[in-house]
């Protein structure tokens, strides 16, 4: 079978593969990692699978028509996010008009609202996949049109959506092939907070925590954290180095696991395997403040770890409790002390506008972030995506001001869709921008920004990132 897997276009700069799909303030462009996994599974099974990343190639929708006519595929797999879903359905329409392909839609939005999305598509999307889709897409391709035995999908039968039994999560992640990076140009992807070039590594899926706003555990990968073996992870690193040797010349790997540090023994095992093979790499990871450990940080640093990305979220304990973050302000400060002791950089993530937020608490959070000693920072407005507890809470309390999915972006930028008594969407947006300006426009930070440049590629990513951020601020004006 011939299958096209498409990371489809939307507004310029839109990044659908991150956790909060939007045109980011730093204009991040991430590789379509989950589509790359599904592509590799199809390839391994002997199908002709082709992965196309339209944003990376700067292709528009007319290219979809061209590809559909030229390739005449049996199936096309499209991604879905909440802000882009109407456009995603339009891409399905283009495919249907130019080929006989069956359209399979995957991703967080259709996982959260499969029946609604299929009815909205009105025959343009043939199958909706719920959650983790690596093996589900393969089963659909192998079984079509007999879909009743395929677990984890919704399809239309006699004009009505039919949901099959849920698909169990993939337990043996080592059984999956490595992502199909060989079909992409990894030099096209950029994130100002990461060294250039960078390559995603997903060494585990799921998250044992239950933050009310976090999209991926609630819609895609579940709360059970599943591990790949250290050998399998480092085998992939060596494989990726062969595909993109430039990653050794100033770049890095990024562990996209929800929390790389959730299991100390396993994190250390990966680091020891990296060192055993004498791989001179740099890498960054997602971490939580309640996993801080001096021994683990020391070994991570020795193995090449550069940066920890951490969701501090708020400087107000009551808000942390309400969002079910299950951390304390004291743990946040302790985390910073241990990270600095190990000479690890820290990127802090904060959310403005979750339940209970006021102008005063938001200012406390900004002040907390400015005084933690962070190397870089991210403030974001809270977004209630369908499928999350936060979305349900907003619906029940009348805080959600729009269920028109296109309202989740405004002129391509992340838009506020929640309001609380005494706190408007506009105020949340202004607080986010004020926090970013307060951090990055400090003279002391700007001097450090220039002096701590380690290589030409580091200088490139810093100035490109700064240029992207300034273009965002100018666009706002």
Order of alpha helices (4+ residues) and beta strands (2+ residues): beta-alpha-beta-alpha-alpha-beta-alpha-beta-alpha-alpha-beta-alpha-beta-beta-beta-beta-beta-alpha-beta-alpha-beta-alpha-beta-alpha-alpha-beta-alpha-beta-alpha-beta-beta-alpha-alpha-alpha
